[in-house]
Amino acid sequence: MTKSHQHRYSFVHEHSLSIVSASILLLWIVLYTFSSPSTHIGSFFGNAIADWSGVVLMVIATKYLYEKGSSESKRAPKLALTPILQELRNHSLSIFLVITGIAWVLLYAAIDSESKWGQVVGNIVSEWVQMLGLVILTKRLIERHSKESETIRDKE
């Protein structure tokens, strides 16, 4: 008789994608802090902050939040919830993106868009709009030979 072999992984192993993604984002922030946005490399660091903010958001948000019908989101667990709570949970990814997106827009409106960090915040606003758009678009649209689209077709 053989024992089932269960692996116990460390916290670092089980969250390595989040940790490494956040570390790369932190690296871009530190490098941008000490660079000039008027240079090519400084501009690159600023753009990388916005791009990697989106990566970190999607890695972490899609672990805990849901979007019913979107191939970018996992399925919500079957729990006994009131209809309102169920709808909030089923669309928690979009709700989170809208609320945090509004916060980014308000910050962008409050700072000089031409300042060093104003350019970065503007890029982050753009990144948030892209992510929200992707979540919404993947609810109904497909792309042939895409793994996510295959999953949608299998459900139909």
Buried (B, 14 or more C-beta within 10 A) or exposed (E): EEEEEEEEEEEEEEBEEEBEBBEBBEBBBEBBEEBEBEEEEBBBBBBBBBBBBBBBBBBBBBEEBBBBBBBBBBEBEEEEBEEEEBEEBBBBBBBBBEEBBEEBBEBBEEBEEEEBBBBBBBBBBBBBBEBBEBBBBBBEEBEEEEEEBEEBEEEE
